[in-house]
Amino acid sequence: MIYIGFQIMCGTIIGVNIKMKKKDIIKGLKFAKRMNEFVSYVYDFYGKNGIYDMGATVSQIQTATIDYIASDDSLPFYGDSLDRERVRDILTSKFNLKEVI
């Protein structure tokens, strides 16, 4: 058992003091890495100067990704183009973003 003083979610350190097993810490870090890669992938499409530039910020993409994963109707998360497009739909509806032409 290892005591840690932080938890990582989408690259953001949240100040909490929890007791975790080493394997759980490693699993959490792998998940955070996967989420950071996905957020970067989505930003390359919908961030400033992206393929479909909507002017989305990293923070907006992180929030939309969390909303998507936490939604009741969410399918299993694979970090693929389907997930990217569903996050785009949340960016559109939640932050009123649209492609810059």
Biopython code that builds the backbone (N, CA, C, O; Angstrom):
import numpy as np
from Bio.PDB.StructureBuilder import StructureBuilder

atoms = [
    (1, "MET", "N", (0.850, -1.174, 0.000)),
    (1, "MET", "CA", (0.000, 0.000, 0.000)),
    (1, "MET", "C", (0.892, 1.231, 0.000)),
    (1, "MET", "O", (1.850, 1.313, 0.768)),
    (2, "ILE", "N", (0.579, 2.172, -0.849)),
    (2, "ILE", "CA", (1.351, 3.405, -0.965)),
    (2, "ILE", "C", (0.411, 4.576, -0.703)),
    (2, "ILE", "O", (-0.707, 4.617, -1.217)),
    (3, "TYR", "N", (0.875, 5.517, 0.094)),
    (3, "TYR", "CA", (0.106, 6.737, 0.317)),
    (3, "TYR", "C", (0.568, 7.780, -0.685)),
    (3, "TYR", "O", (1.765, 8.020, -0.844)),
    (4, "ILE", "N", (-0.386, 8.390, -1.353)),
    (4, "ILE", "CA", (-0.026, 9.466, -2.262)),
    (4, "ILE", "C", (-0.860, 10.692, -1.922)),
    (4, "ILE", "O", (-1.939, 10.581, -1.340)),
    (5, "GLY", "N", (-0.353, 11.853, -2.287)),
    (5, "GLY", "CA", (-1.032, 13.089, -1.954)),
    (5, "GLY", "C", (-1.658, 13.764, -3.153)),
    (5, "GLY", "O", (-2.007, 14.942, -3.079)),
    (6, "PHE", "N", (-1.811, 13.053, -4.256)),
    (6, "PHE", "CA", (-2.420, 13.658, -5.432)),
    (6, "PHE", "C", (-3.051, 12.587, -6.286)),
    (6, "PHE", "O", (-2.744, 11.401, -6.169)),
    (7, "GLN", "N", (-3.948, 13.042, -7.155)),
    (7, "GLN", "CA", (-4.577, 12.172, -8.137)),
    (7, "GLN", "C", (-4.510, 12.904, -9.465)),
    (7, "GLN", "O", (-4.679, 14.123, -9.505)),
    (8, "ILE", "N", (-4.267, 12.186, -10.548)),
    (8, "ILE", "CA", (-4.138, 12.816, -11.852)),
    (8, "ILE", "C", (-5.362, 12.489, -12.698)),
    (8, "ILE", "O", (-5.762, 11.331, -12.813)),
    (9, "MET", "N", (-5.960, 13.543, -13.296)),
    (9, "MET", "CA", (-7.089, 13.364, -14.211)),
    (9, "MET", "C", (-6.866, 14.284, -15.382)),
    (9, "MET", "O", (-6.843, 15.504, -15.221)),
    (10, "CYS", "N", (-6.703, 13.719, -16.552)),
    (10, "CYS", "CA", (-6.459, 14.499, -17.764)),
    (10, "CYS", "C", (-5.296, 15.463, -17.559)),
    (10, "CYS", "O", (-5.331, 16.597, -18.035)),
    (11, "GLY", "N", (-4.265, 15.007, -16.848)),
    (11, "GLY", "CA", (-3.067, 15.812, -16.681)),
    (11, "GLY", "C", (-3.162, 16.851, -15.584)),
    (11, "GLY", "O", (-2.191, 17.568, -15.341)),
    (12, "THR", "N", (-4.304, 16.958, -14.910)),
    (12, "THR", "CA", (-4.468, 17.941, -13.850)),
    (12, "THR", "C", (-4.289, 17.263, -12.508)),
    (12, "THR", "O", (-4.918, 16.242, -12.230)),
    (13, "ILE", "N", (-3.430, 17.832, -11.679)),
    (13, "ILE", "CA", (-3.213, 17.265, -10.346)),
    (13, "ILE", "C", (-4.253, 17.851, -9.402)),
    (13, "ILE", "O", (-4.385, 19.068, -9.274)),
    (14, "ILE", "N", (-4.988, 16.960, -8.742)),
    (14, "ILE", "CA", (-6.030, 17.355, -7.809)),
    (14, "ILE", "C", (-5.530, 17.012, -6.410)),
    (14, "ILE", "O", (-5.151, 15.869, -6.154)),
    (15, "GLY", "N", (-5.525, 17.970, -5.517)),
    (15, "GLY", "CA", (-4.974, 17.763, -4.180)),
    (15, "GLY", "C", (-5.868, 16.927, -3.282)),
    (15, "GLY", "O", (-6.800, 17.454, -2.674)),
    (16, "VAL", "N", (-5.602, 15.646, -3.189)),
    (16, "VAL", "CA", (-6.305, 14.763, -2.267)),
    (16, "VAL", "C", (-5.286, 13.830, -1.639)),
    (16, "VAL", "O", (-4.223, 13.587, -2.210)),
    (17, "ASN", "N", (-5.606, 13.316, -0.477)),
    (17, "ASN", "CA", (-4.717, 12.383, 0.190)),
    (17, "ASN", "C", (-5.437, 11.042, 0.286)),
    (17, "ASN", "O", (-6.372, 10.894, 1.073)),
    (18, "ILE", "N", (-5.010, 10.073, -0.506)),
    (18, "ILE", "CA", (-5.668, 8.774, -0.557)),
    (18, "ILE", "C", (-4.641, 7.658, -0.438)),
    (18, "ILE", "O", (-3.447, 7.864, -0.653)),
    (19, "LYS", "N", (-5.125, 6.485, -0.095)),
    (19, "LYS", "CA", (-4.265, 5.319, 0.020)),
    (19, "LYS", "C", (-4.562, 4.410, -1.162)),
    (19, "LYS", "O", (-5.706, 4.008, -1.377)),
    (20, "MET", "N", (-3.508, 4.085, -1.939)),
    (20, "MET", "CA", (-3.705, 3.267, -3.131)),
    (20, "MET", "C", (-2.628, 2.195, -3.216)),
    (20, "MET", "O", (-1.520, 2.353, -2.703)),
    (21, "LYS", "N", (-2.982, 1.116, -3.868)),
    (21, "LYS", "CA", (-2.001, 0.079, -4.155)),
    (21, "LYS", "C", (-1.183, 0.503, -5.367)),
    (21, "LYS", "O", (-1.661, 1.253, -6.219)),
    (22, "LYS", "N", (0.047, 0.019, -5.436)),
    (22, "LYS", "CA", (0.947, 0.392, -6.533)),
    (22, "LYS", "C", (0.324, 0.099, -7.894)),
    (22, "LYS", "O", (0.438, 0.915, -8.808)),
    (23, "LYS", "N", (-0.333, -1.052, -8.046)),
    (23, "LYS", "CA", (-0.933, -1.405, -9.339)),
    (23, "LYS", "C", (-2.044, -0.435, -9.711)),
    (23, "LYS", "O", (-2.246, -0.154, -10.893)),
    (24, "ASP", "N", (-2.773, 0.085, -8.714)),
    (24, "ASP", "CA", (-3.825, 1.058, -8.993)),
    (24, "ASP", "C", (-3.239, 2.397, -9.427)),
    (24, "ASP", "O", (-3.798, 3.084, -10.282)),
    (25, "ILE", "N", (-2.103, 2.758, -8.825)),
    (25, "ILE", "CA", (-1.419, 3.991, -9.210)),
    (25, "ILE", "C", (-0.959, 3.880, -10.660)),
    (25, "ILE", "O", (-1.161, 4.803, -11.448)),
    (26, "ILE", "N", (-0.350, 2.772, -11.010)),
    (26, "ILE", "CA", (0.136, 2.561, -12.380)),
    (26, "ILE", "C", (-1.027, 2.574, -13.363)),
    (26, "ILE", "O", (-0.926, 3.167, -14.437)),
    (27, "LYS", "N", (-2.128, 1.925, -13.005)),
    (27, "LYS", "CA", (-3.313, 1.908, -13.868)),
    (27, "LYS", "C", (-3.842, 3.335, -14.065)),
    (27, "LYS", "O", (-4.208, 3.715, -15.177)),
    (28, "GLY", "N", (-3.879, 4.118, -12.988)),
    (28, "GLY", "CA", (-4.345, 5.503, -13.079)),
    (28, "GLY", "C", (-3.439, 6.362, -13.945)),
    (28, "GLY", "O", (-3.914, 7.194, -14.718)),
    (29, "LEU", "N", (-2.132, 6.158, -13.813)),
    (29, "LEU", "CA", (-1.183, 6.918, -14.626)),
    (29, "LEU", "C", (-1.301, 6.552, -16.102)),
    (29, "LEU", "O", (-1.207, 7.422, -16.968)),
    (30, "LYS", "N", (-1.505, 5.271, -16.390)),
    (30, "LYS", "CA", (-1.697, 4.840, -17.784)),
    (30, "LYS", "C", (-2.969, 5.450, -18.356)),
    (30, "LYS", "O", (-2.998, 5.866, -19.515)),
    (31, "PHE", "N", (-4.030, 5.504, -17.536)),
    (31, "PHE", "CA", (-5.282, 6.109, -17.979)),
    (31, "PHE", "C", (-5.075, 7.599, -18.245)),
    (31, "PHE", "O", (-5.546, 8.117, -19.258)),
    (32, "ALA", "N", (-4.374, 8.292, -17.344)),
    (32, "ALA", "CA", (-4.109, 9.723, -17.530)),
    (32, "ALA", "C", (-3.311, 9.961, -18.811)),
    (32, "ALA", "O", (-3.578, 10.912, -19.545)),
    (33, "LYS", "N", (-2.332, 9.094, -19.077)),
    (33, "LYS", "CA", (-1.536, 9.225, -20.302)),
    (33, "LYS", "C", (-2.423, 9.045, -21.535)),
    (33, "LYS", "O", (-2.319, 9.800, -22.502)),
    (34, "ARG", "N", (-3.283, 8.048, -21.489)),
    (34, "ARG", "CA", (-4.205, 7.784, -22.607)),
    (34, "ARG", "C", (-5.145, 8.969, -22.822)),
    (34, "ARG", "O", (-5.425, 9.344, -23.961)),
    (35, "MET", "N", (-5.631, 9.557, -21.730)),
    (35, "MET", "CA", (-6.523, 10.711, -21.841)),
    (35, "MET", "C", (-5.775, 11.917, -22.412)),
    (35, "MET", "O", (-6.316, 12.639, -23.250)),
    (36, "ASN", "N", (-4.547, 12.139, -21.969)),
    (36, "ASN", "CA", (-3.752, 13.249, -22.509)),
    (36, "ASN", "C", (-3.517, 13.073, -24.004)),
    (36, "ASN", "O", (-3.597, 14.038, -24.764)),
    (37, "GLU", "N", (-3.230, 11.855, -24.424)),
    (37, "GLU", "CA", (-3.036, 11.579, -25.853)),
    (37, "GLU", "C", (-4.321, 11.835, -26.629)),
    (37, "GLU", "O", (-4.287, 12.387, -27.729)),
    (38, "PHE", "N", (-5.457, 11.433, -26.056)),
    (38, "PHE", "CA", (-6.741, 11.645, -26.729)),
    (38, "PHE", "C", (-7.059, 13.137, -26.818)),
    (38, "PHE", "O", (-7.488, 13.615, -27.868)),
    (39, "VAL", "N", (-6.855, 13.868, -25.737)),
    (39, "VAL", "CA", (-7.120, 15.305, -25.738)),
    (39, "VAL", "C", (-6.249, 15.989, -26.794)),
    (39, "VAL", "O", (-6.724, 16.872, -27.508)),
    (40, "SER", "N", (-5.000, 15.593, -26.897)),
    (40, "SER", "CA", (-4.100, 16.149, -27.908)),
    (40, "SER", "C", (-4.607, 15.821, -29.319)),
    (40, "SER", "O", (-4.591, 16.672, -30.208)),
    (41, "TYR", "N", (-5.052, 14.587, -29.506)),
    (41, "TYR", "CA", (-5.623, 14.141, -30.786)),
    (41, "TYR", "C", (-6.833, 14.991, -31.159)),
    (41, "TYR", "O", (-6.944, 15.450, -32.296)),
    (42, "VAL", "N", (-7.738, 15.203, -30.207)),
    (42, "VAL", "CA", (-8.932, 16.005, -30.462)),
    (42, "VAL", "C", (-8.536, 17.455, -30.744)),
    (42, "VAL", "O", (-9.105, 18.095, -31.628)),
    (43, "TYR", "N", (-7.561, 17.970, -29.994)),
    (43, "TYR", "CA", (-7.106, 19.354, -30.202)),
    (43, "TYR", "C", (-6.548, 19.530, -31.615)),
    (43, "TYR", "O", (-6.760, 20.570, -32.239)),
    (44, "ASP", "N", (-5.840, 18.526, -32.119)),
    (44, "ASP", "CA", (-5.299, 18.603, -33.482)),
    (44, "ASP", "C", (-6.412, 18.761, -34.530)),
    (44, "ASP", "O", (-6.175, 19.282, -35.619)),
    (45, "PHE", "N", (-7.607, 18.314, -34.197)),
    (45, "PHE", "CA", (-8.744, 18.450, -35.106)),
    (45, "PHE", "C", (-9.536, 19.728, -34.850)),
    (45, "PHE", "O", (-9.863, 20.454, -35.788)),
    (46, "TYR", "N", (-9.847, 20.008, -33.573)),
    (46, "TYR", "CA", (-10.811, 21.060, -33.254)),
    (46, "TYR", "C", (-10.218, 22.247, -32.507)),
    (46, "TYR", "O", (-10.937, 23.204, -32.218)),
    (47, "GLY", "N", (-8.941, 22.214, -32.191)),
    (47, "GLY", "CA", (-8.281, 23.341, -31.545)),
    (47, "GLY", "C", (-7.871, 24.391, -32.559)),
    (47, "GLY", "O", (-8.099, 24.240, -33.760)),
    (48, "LYS", "N", (-7.262, 25.461, -32.059)),
    (48, "LYS", "CA", (-6.826, 26.551, -32.931)),
    (48, "LYS", "C", (-5.905, 26.012, -34.019)),
    (48, "LYS", "O", (-4.949, 25.292, -33.731)),
    (49, "ASN", "N", (-6.194, 26.362, -35.264)),
    (49, "ASN", "CA", (-5.453, 25.921, -36.450)),
    (49, "ASN", "C", (-5.537, 24.415, -36.692)),
    (49, "ASN", "O", (-4.706, 23.852, -37.404)),
    (50, "GLY", "N", (-6.541, 23.763, -36.100)),
    (50, "GLY", "CA", (-6.730, 22.336, -36.305)),
    (50, "GLY", "C", (-7.328, 22.042, -37.672)),
    (50, "GLY", "O", (-7.663, 22.956, -38.425)),
    (51, "ILE", "N", (-7.458, 20.780, -37.978)),
    (51, "ILE", "CA", (-8.008, 20.348, -39.261)),
    (51, "ILE", "C", (-9.411, 20.925, -39.473)),
    (51, "ILE", "O", (-9.731, 21.398, -40.563)),
    (52, "TYR", "N", (-10.238, 20.884, -38.439)),
    (52, "TYR", "CA", (-11.577, 21.486, -38.439)),
    (52, "TYR", "C", (-11.617, 22.501, -37.299)),
    (52, "TYR", "O", (-12.343, 22.314, -36.323)),
    (53, "ASP", "N", (-10.848, 23.560, -37.421)),
    (53, "ASP", "CA", (-10.661, 24.553, -36.356)),
    (53, "ASP", "C", (-11.991, 25.071, -35.813)),
    (53, "ASP", "O", (-12.757, 25.721, -36.524)),
    (54, "MET", "N", (-12.249, 24.770, -34.543)),
    (54, "MET", "CA", (-13.403, 25.303, -33.830)),
    (54, "MET", "C", (-12.940, 26.262, -32.738)),
    (54, "MET", "O", (-13.756, 26.861, -32.038)),
    (55, "GLY", "N", (-11.635, 26.400, -32.600)),
    (55, "GLY", "CA", (-11.091, 27.252, -31.550)),
    (55, "GLY", "C", (-11.215, 26.648, -30.165)),
    (55, "GLY", "O", (-11.152, 27.370, -29.171)),
    (56, "ALA", "N", (-11.390, 25.330, -30.080)),
    (56, "ALA", "CA", (-11.540, 24.663, -28.781)),
    (56, "ALA", "C", (-10.235, 24.744, -28.001)),
    (56, "ALA", "O", (-9.150, 24.595, -28.562)),
    (57, "THR", "N", (-10.358, 24.984, -26.699)),
    (57, "THR", "CA", (-9.177, 24.998, -25.833)),
    (57, "THR", "C", (-8.953, 23.597, -25.258)),
    (57, "THR", "O", (-9.848, 22.752, -25.287)),
    (58, "VAL", "N", (-7.773, 23.371, -24.749)),
    (58, "VAL", "CA", (-7.476, 22.087, -24.110)),
    (58, "VAL", "C", (-8.442, 21.862, -22.950)),
    (58, "VAL", "O", (-8.943, 20.753, -22.764)),
    (59, "SER", "N", (-8.700, 22.895, -22.180)),
    (59, "SER", "CA", (-9.611, 22.783, -21.041)),
    (59, "SER", "C", (-11.022, 22.395, -21.484)),
    (59, "SER", "O", (-11.659, 21.552, -20.851)),
    (60, "GLN", "N", (-11.504, 22.991, -22.546)),
    (60, "GLN", "CA", (-12.833, 22.639, -23.065)),
    (60, "GLN", "C", (-12.863, 21.195, -23.538)),
    (60, "GLN", "O", (-13.839, 20.482, -23.304)),
    (61, "ILE", "N", (-11.807, 20.762, -24.199)),
    (61, "ILE", "CA", (-11.744, 19.374, -24.679)),
    (61, "ILE", "C", (-11.681, 18.410, -23.509)),
    (61, "ILE", "O", (-12.327, 17.363, -23.543)),
    (62, "GLN", "N", (-10.919, 18.737, -22.476)),
    (62, "GLN", "CA", (-10.862, 17.893, -21.281)),
    (62, "GLN", "C", (-12.245, 17.766, -20.653)),
    (62, "GLN", "O", (-12.677, 16.666, -20.306)),
    (63, "THR", "N", (-12.938, 18.893, -20.507)),
    (63, "THR", "CA", (-14.277, 18.882, -19.913)),
    (63, "THR", "C", (-15.242, 18.061, -20.763)),
    (63, "THR", "O", (-16.002, 17.251, -20.232)),
    (64, "ALA", "N", (-15.216, 18.264, -22.070)),
    (64, "ALA", "CA", (-16.105, 17.516, -22.963)),
    (64, "ALA", "C", (-15.789, 16.018, -22.933)),
    (64, "ALA", "O", (-16.697, 15.189, -22.994)),
    (65, "THR", "N", (-14.505, 15.672, -22.838)),
    (65, "THR", "CA", (-14.106, 14.265, -22.772)),
    (65, "THR", "C", (-14.611, 13.627, -21.483)),
    (65, "THR", "O", (-15.134, 12.513, -21.504)),
    (66, "ILE", "N", (-14.459, 14.319, -20.376)),
    (66, "ILE", "CA", (-14.957, 13.801, -19.093)),
    (66, "ILE", "C", (-16.473, 13.639, -19.156)),
    (66, "ILE", "O", (-17.007, 12.622, -18.713)),
    (67, "ASP", "N", (-17.170, 14.639, -19.706)),
    (67, "ASP", "CA", (-18.628, 14.544, -19.840)),
    (67, "ASP", "C", (-19.016, 13.337, -20.690)),
    (67, "ASP", "O", (-19.960, 12.617, -20.362)),
    (68, "TYR", "N", (-18.291, 13.122, -21.771)),
    (68, "TYR", "CA", (-18.588, 11.999, -22.661)),
    (68, "TYR", "C", (-18.382, 10.661, -21.956)),
    (68, "TYR", "O", (-19.244, 9.784, -22.014)),
    (69, "ILE", "N", (-17.250, 10.510, -21.299)),
    (69, "ILE", "CA", (-16.956, 9.242, -20.626)),
    (69, "ILE", "C", (-17.938, 8.986, -19.480)),
    (69, "ILE", "O", (-18.313, 7.844, -19.216)),
    (70, "ALA", "N", (-18.349, 10.063, -18.804)),
    (70, "ALA", "CA", (-19.242, 9.929, -17.654)),
    (70, "ALA", "C", (-20.710, 9.774, -18.040)),
    (70, "ALA", "O", (-21.538, 9.428, -17.196)),
    (71, "SER", "N", (-21.041, 10.027, -19.311)),
    (71, "SER", "CA", (-22.449, 9.973, -19.718)),
    (71, "SER", "C", (-22.991, 8.556, -19.658)),
    (71, "SER", "O", (-22.273, 7.581, -19.880)),
    (72, "ASP", "N", (-24.258, 8.471, -19.355)),
    (72, "ASP", "CA", (-24.924, 7.169, -19.244)),
    (72, "ASP", "C", (-24.980, 6.423, -20.559)),
    (72, "ASP", "O", (-24.941, 5.193, -20.579)),
    (73, "ASP", "N", (-25.070, 7.151, -21.651)),
    (73, "ASP", "CA", (-25.202, 6.512, -22.964)),
    (73, "ASP", "C", (-23.865, 6.319, -23.669)),
    (73, "ASP", "O", (-23.821, 5.985, -24.853)),
    (74, "SER", "N", (-22.771, 6.531, -22.932)),
    (74, "SER", "CA", (-21.445, 6.385, -23.523)),
    (74, "SER", "C", (-21.145, 4.917, -23.835)),
    (74, "SER", "O", (-21.369, 4.027, -23.015)),
    (75, "LEU", "N", (-20.644, 4.701, -25.020)),
    (75, "LEU", "CA", (-20.169, 3.373, -25.399)),
    (75, "LEU", "C", (-18.790, 3.176, -24.778)),
    (75, "LEU", "O", (-18.242, 4.124, -24.216)),
    (76, "PRO", "N", (-18.214, 1.983, -24.858)),
    (76, "PRO", "CA", (-16.843, 1.822, -24.365)),
    (76, "PRO", "C", (-15.914, 2.828, -25.041)),
    (76, "PRO", "O", (-16.038, 3.089, -26.237)),
    (77, "PHE", "N", (-14.995, 3.384, -24.278)),
    (77, "PHE", "CA", (-14.086, 4.411, -24.784)),
    (77, "PHE", "C", (-12.859, 3.755, -25.404)),
    (77, "PHE", "O", (-12.156, 2.987, -24.748)),
    (78, "TYR", "N", (-12.605, 4.069, -26.690)),
    (78, "TYR", "CA", (-11.437, 3.542, -27.388)),
    (78, "TYR", "C", (-10.470, 4.639, -27.818)),
    (78, "TYR", "O", (-9.353, 4.346, -28.243)),
    (79, "GLY", "N", (-10.887, 5.899, -27.711)),
    (79, "GLY", "CA", (-10.032, 6.998, -28.140)),
    (79, "GLY", "C", (-9.910, 7.090, -29.652)),
    (79, "GLY", "O", (-8.907, 7.584, -30.167)),
    (80, "ASP", "N", (-10.917, 6.622, -30.360)),
    (80, "ASP", "CA", (-10.884, 6.594, -31.826)),
    (80, "ASP", "C", (-11.683, 7.758, -32.415)),
    (80, "ASP", "O", (-12.107, 8.661, -31.695)),
    (81, "SER", "N", (-11.881, 7.723, -33.732)),
    (81, "SER", "CA", (-12.574, 8.823, -34.410)),
    (81, "SER", "C", (-14.030, 8.945, -33.963)),
    (81, "SER", "O", (-14.563, 10.054, -33.931)),
    (82, "LEU", "N", (-14.683, 7.842, -33.621)),
    (82, "LEU", "CA", (-16.055, 7.911, -33.119)),
    (82, "LEU", "C", (-16.088, 8.680, -31.798)),
    (82, "LEU", "O", (-16.944, 9.543, -31.605)),
    (83, "ASP", "N", (-15.165, 8.373, -30.893)),
    (83, "ASP", "CA", (-15.083, 9.098, -29.622)),
    (83, "ASP", "C", (-14.768, 10.574, -29.880)),
    (83, "ASP", "O", (-15.347, 11.454, -29.244)),
    (84, "ARG", "N", (-13.854, 10.841, -30.809)),
    (84, "ARG", "CA", (-13.491, 12.223, -31.140)),
    (84, "ARG", "C", (-14.709, 12.998, -31.625)),
    (84, "ARG", "O", (-14.919, 14.141, -31.221)),
    (85, "GLU", "N", (-15.506, 12.387, -32.484)),
    (85, "GLU", "CA", (-16.680, 13.065, -33.029)),
    (85, "GLU", "C", (-17.754, 13.281, -31.968)),
    (85, "GLU", "O", (-18.469, 14.283, -32.004)),
    (86, "ARG", "N", (-17.869, 12.369, -31.044)),
    (86, "ARG", "CA", (-18.841, 12.553, -29.951)),
    (86, "ARG", "C", (-18.394, 13.658, -29.001)),
    (86, "ARG", "O", (-19.220, 14.406, -28.479)),
    (87, "VAL", "N", (-17.096, 13.758, -28.779)),
    (87, "VAL", "CA", (-16.564, 14.870, -27.980)),
    (87, "VAL", "C", (-16.793, 16.182, -28.731)),
    (87, "VAL", "O", (-17.115, 17.199, -28.117)),
    (88, "ARG", "N", (-16.629, 16.164, -30.050)),
    (88, "ARG", "CA", (-16.916, 17.352, -30.868)),
    (88, "ARG", "C", (-18.361, 17.790, -30.684)),
    (88, "ARG", "O", (-18.636, 18.983, -30.563)),
    (89, "ASP", "N", (-19.282, 16.841, -30.663)),
    (89, "ASP", "CA", (-20.697, 17.180, -30.482)),
    (89, "ASP", "C", (-20.927, 17.861, -29.134)),
    (89, "ASP", "O", (-21.731, 18.787, -29.036)),
    (90, "ILE", "N", (-20.231, 17.409, -28.106)),
    (90, "ILE", "CA", (-20.340, 18.039, -26.782)),
    (90, "ILE", "C", (-19.723, 19.433, -26.819)),
    (90, "ILE", "O", (-20.269, 20.365, -26.228)),
    (91, "LEU", "N", (-18.595, 19.587, -27.504)),
    (91, "LEU", "CA", (-17.975, 20.914, -27.640)),
    (91, "LEU", "C", (-18.951, 21.882, -28.316)),
    (91, "LEU", "O", (-19.057, 23.046, -27.930)),
    (92, "THR", "N", (-19.658, 21.382, -29.325)),
    (92, "THR", "CA", (-20.618, 22.212, -30.048)),
    (92, "THR", "C", (-21.784, 22.623, -29.153)),
    (92, "THR", "O", (-22.157, 23.795, -29.113)),
    (93, "SER", "N", (-22.355, 21.660, -28.438)),
    (93, "SER", "CA", (-23.537, 21.953, -27.646)),
    (93, "SER", "C", (-23.216, 22.663, -26.325)),
    (93, "SER", "O", (-23.943, 23.572, -25.925)),
    (94, "LYS", "N", (-22.154, 22.264, -25.656)),
    (94, "LYS", "CA", (-21.855, 22.815, -24.334)),
    (94, "LYS", "C", (-21.174, 24.190, -24.425)),
    (94, "LYS", "O", (-21.457, 25.078, -23.620)),
    (95, "PHE", "N", (-20.284, 24.359, -25.399)),
    (95, "PHE", "CA", (-19.500, 25.597, -25.493)),
    (95, "PHE", "C", (-19.874, 26.443, -26.708)),
    (95, "PHE", "O", (-19.245, 27.464, -26.987)),
    (96, "ASN", "N", (-20.912, 26.002, -27.427)),
    (96, "ASN", "CA", (-21.398, 26.720, -28.605)),
    (96, "ASN", "C", (-20.278, 26.983, -29.626)),
    (96, "ASN", "O", (-20.201, 28.064, -30.210)),
    (97, "LEU", "N", (-19.430, 25.994, -29.827)),
    (97, "LEU", "CA", (-18.332, 26.119, -30.791)),
    (97, "LEU", "C", (-18.788, 25.620, -32.149)),
    (97, "LEU", "O", (-19.654, 24.750, -32.246)),
    (98, "LYS", "N", (-18.208, 26.166, -33.175)),
    (98, "LYS", "CA", (-18.463, 25.691, -34.530)),
    (98, "LYS", "C", (-17.210, 25.926, -35.345)),
    (98, "LYS", "O", (-16.353, 26.729, -34.976)),
    (99, "GLU", "N", (-17.111, 25.227, -36.443)),
    (99, "GLU", "CA", (-15.919, 25.312, -37.283)),
    (99, "GLU", "C", (-15.724, 26.729, -37.798)),
    (99, "GLU", "O", (-16.663, 27.373, -38.266)),
    (100, "VAL", "N", (-14.482, 27.204, -37.703)),
    (100, "VAL", "CA", (-14.118, 28.516, -38.220)),
    (100, "VAL", "C", (-13.834, 28.359, -39.708)),
    (100, "VAL", "O", (-13.013, 27.532, -40.104)),
    (101, "ILE", "N", (-14.505, 29.144, -40.520)),
    (101, "ILE", "CA", (-14.326, 29.031, -41.975)),
    (101, "ILE", "C", (-13.613, 30.255, -42.494)),
    (101, "ILE", "O", (-13.362, 30.362, -43.694)),
]
sb = StructureBuilder()
sb.init_structure("model")
sb.init_model(0)
sb.init_chain("A")
sb.init_seg("    ")
for serial, (resi, resn, name, xyz) in enumerate(atoms, 1):
    if name == "N":
        sb.init_residue(resn, " ", resi, " ")
    sb.init_atom(name, np.array(xyz, "f"), 0.0, 1.0, " ", f" {name:<3s}", serial, name[0])
structure = sb.get_structure()
